[in-house]
């Protein structure tokens, strides 16, 4: 029987008390890793820590705080003595368009979604170098390729994260530190379920998705994203670095869905 994918590795997962981050933390432990949970809500962090047992610990920090990256990485080293992988998952998904984006909104989103990952990597790098290598997995979004009009600052930040991933992969390949990004498609987290209701969709919107958004009949589950994350964090991924992997159920480039018009409605409009 083969060893678990992440046997005895130490993984830090930011934003891991809910949604995709929580699923990644659980999967990492299932694959043999020890995990540092990160979040802002102590009750949620403690609940996951209790669930995962001795393989986990947690640290509380608001990523808007300038000293958060150093405090978080220091907590990992103090608890586990090393860090083998960093998952930059935490992100704000504040809605804003060109007309509604304020300097405060975009500053906050860029701080949490882009600057914090950069400085977390900066804090982790000395440990990676000392250990002879490491892996960074940035959790991006298909919005990095353009994005929804109501997610302008979020899309900008995820696009920046994508460029940062490729830049660092090129700059640090010889140091045996891998940098890759998952551009995640539509995923049914508790946060997304609530956000879409706030956007005006019905409580059971996830059961009524048009085929063009969900050809399989559903959108992704956090656990499916976590399975991909575990692979990219593992040695099974080999020396691949600088990859941006799209997790979606249709191609993001070149897609051109059929233009179907209801015959009855078009006929009535013609009359």
Beta strands, then each sheet from edge to edge (+ up, - down):
strand 1: 10-13
strand 2: 34-39
strand 3: 56-60
strand 4: 85-88
strand 5: 134-141
strand 6: 177-184
strand 7: 244-247
sheet 1: 3+ 2+ 1+ 4+ 5+ 6+ 7+
end
